[in-house]
Amino acid sequence: MAERILLVEDEEKMARMVELELLHEGYEVAKAFDGVAGLAQAEAGGFDLILLDIMLPGLSGLEVLRRLRRFSAVPVILLTARDGVTDKVSGLDTGADDYITKPFAIEELLARIRAGLRKRPAAAESGPPPGKVLIAGEVTLDVDRHEINVKGQPVELTLREFSLLQYLMENKGRVLSRDALLEHVWGYDYVGETNAVDVYVRFLRSKIDEKFGLKLIHTVRGIGYQIRSDQQRVL
Ligand code: CA
């Protein structure tokens, strides 16, 4: 099966040129022309590698990367401007696998893509988030595969529900405030309803606690939510 590449690049001519080259090499290509659309496509998943321009309208490439790394370890190659040294450093710090400076020779881009695709299993082990499986009682969450199992049965969650559950499970034993959850799961610039956390905890409870007869997510009155570290298996 052809490997799928997502290209997030606002310069449409350049995007078209790169797309044609990638198609010629036998890759499947999807394009997004701004950060928001790029993140949405990345969230929909199914990509083997992402080419991500840094200077994007809407959401910058670095912000897209930061949010992407909450739920995916897919290899990312940043497309940076010639003088964007700070961008390169922040990009690698944020979890990019590689970068290429514009303007680039297409052969170099193709070589880096091949290297990025080869690195995939290693990236899954060492990249953020690591290829990890979180466990709380009867609930297992596989970060890389993006899968939840409760009592051995798969559970379908939306991306937001998954991110929220992942963050709670990563912090098992800690009480997390609504603000902390909003910041980590929705992003610091989130401007929607402030009760979003409560609404999504309700969704999770209905899909997990109620469906499987568990008590996974505890409300800590006046503070927030917690998955207890002594989360027991309940039969
Ligand atoms: Ca750009």
Residues whose N, C-alpha, C, O or C-beta is under 5 A from the ligand:
A	BS01	CA	D10 E11 D53 M55 L56
